Amino acid sequence: MQHFASDNCAGICPEALDALIAANNSGDEPAYGDDSWTHQVCDRIRELFQTDCEVFYVLNGTAANSLPWLGLFDNDVRLRNARHANAMAELLQTRLHEIPGVSIMFPRESNAVFAQLPANTAKAMRARLEVVLRVHRRGRLPADVRVGHATGNGRAFHRRSARVVRDVSARVPECRSAENA
């Protein structure tokens, strides 16, 4: 029986294991991303998404979930623009303890505001997100809106929820949405 409550305890798929074994048996390669395997995968990802982009490898889900936040923060872990807030689903796996320096308890420390969105239905999420955008129109606009994924909290969001986030947040130019549904 597999345990799927977290990506930290899920098994590896056979194809990934085969690729890992092949890479391990292929001989010496330079370290830290300069190896031929990393270059091949990065090129395939760029080809798949049809864009010239940077590809970052991370060890676990916490690192993967925290990475998108880095674009919102300066080097001193302060939001680039103090008028921005951040909206996230109330059961989001990327809880604040996963993001060093960001705290809902001490917003002055991180200069961050996190508005929680109901995660039970797309309708409730839309209503709350629209209120957050309207209330913060004069002050802090959400710069980032996220929908959590199933492996982090055992709950899956319907595509409608992801579309709600995309559609509502698209009305605010400063707001981006990260859909992990």
N, C-alpha and C positions, 0 to 999 in steps of 0.2 A: 504494500500500500504506500502510495506517494503522499507526501505532506506538501500542500501548495499554499500554505499560509504566508510564506515569505520566499523571495528569491534567494535568500541566504541558505535555505534548506531544501530547495528543489533539486532534482537530479539533472544530469546533463543529457542532452539528446544524443543518440548514437552517432549522428553525422558530425556533431561538434567534437565528440570524443575521438572519432577517427581522424579528424583534421588536427586535433591537438597531438595525437600520437605521431602522425606523419610529420608535423613540424618538429617534434622532439627528436625524431630519428633522422632528420635531414642534414645534420651536421652543424658546425658552428656558424653562428650568425651574429652580426653586431647587436648590441643591446639598446634598450630604451627607444624603441620605435624605428630604428634605422635598419631593421631586418627586412628581407624580401617579403616575408609573410604579411607584415604590417602594411607595406606599400601596396601589395596586391589587394588586400581587403579594403584599404582606403580608396583605391581606384575603383573597385567594384561598387562601393557605396556611392561614390560620386556619379558613376555611370547609372546606377539604379535610380537615384534621385535627380539625375540630369542637371547637376549643378556643381560648380567648383566650390567646394566647402572644406573646412577643416574637420577632421574626424578625431574624436577623443575617446580613448579606451579607458574604462574605469573598472575598478575591482568588484564593485557590488552595486546594489540598487540605491543605497544611500548616496553614494557618489554620483550615480547617474541622475538621481532626483535633485541633487543640490546643484549640479552643473548649470542648468538653465538660469538659476538665480544669479550667477556670477555676473551676467551682463547687466543686471540692475544695480550692482553695487560698485562703489569706488574701492580702491585698495584698502581703505580703512574700514571696510564693511559698513559703509553708510550708503543709503540710497542716493543715487546721483542727483535726484531731484526731490526735495523734501515734500513737494506737493503731491507726489505719487503715493498711492496706497497699493495694497496687494490684496486680491480677493482669492480665496481658495475654498474648496469644498470642506465641510466641517470634519469629514473623516479622512482627509488627505493623508497619505502615508508619509509624505515629507513634512513631518512635524518640525516645529521650530528648533528642537534640540539637534536636528540633523544639519542645520545651517549655522556654522560657527559665527558667533557675534550677533545673531538675530534673536530677539526675544520679544514676545508679546507682553511679558511682565515688565520689561524695562525699555519701552519704545524710544526713550531719549538716547539710550545707549546705542541703539542700532538705527535710529531715525526711521524706523519702519512701522507701518500700520498694516495689520492683516484683518480684513473683513471676512468672516466665515460665511459661507453660502450653504444653505440646506442641501443635503445630498440625497434626499428621499425621492424626489420626482423632478423631472425636467421643468414642470410648471412652477413648482416652488422655487427652483433654482433661478428660473427666468425672472420671477417676481422679485426675489431678493437682489439679484444682480442689477436689475433696473433701478431698484431703490438705492443701492450702493452708488451706482453711477450718478443718479440724480442728486443725492445728498452731497456727494463729494464734488459735484460740478464746480462749486466755487472754491473748493479747497484742494483736497488730495484726491486725485483721480487714480483709479487702479492702473498700474503700469503692467501688471501681470495677473492673469487669471488662469488657474490650473484646475484640472479635473483629475483626480487620482485614478489609479488603475487597480485591477483586482488582486494582483499578487501582494500588494502592500497591506491590504486590510481585509482581504477575503470577500470584497464586494465589487461587483462589476457595474459600471455605468452603461446605460443604453446609449446608442449613438445619438439619440435625440438630445441627451444632456450635453454631449460634446458640441453638437450643432447650436444649441442654445448659447453656450459660452461663446462660440465663434461669432454667431450672428449679433448678439447683444454687444459684445466687446468691440466688434468691428465699427460700431457707431462712434467710438471714441478713438481718435487718431493716436493718442499716446498709449493706448492699451493694446497689449499683445495677449494672445491666448495660447497656452501650451496644452495641447490635447493629448493626454496619455490614455484615453479610454480605449 
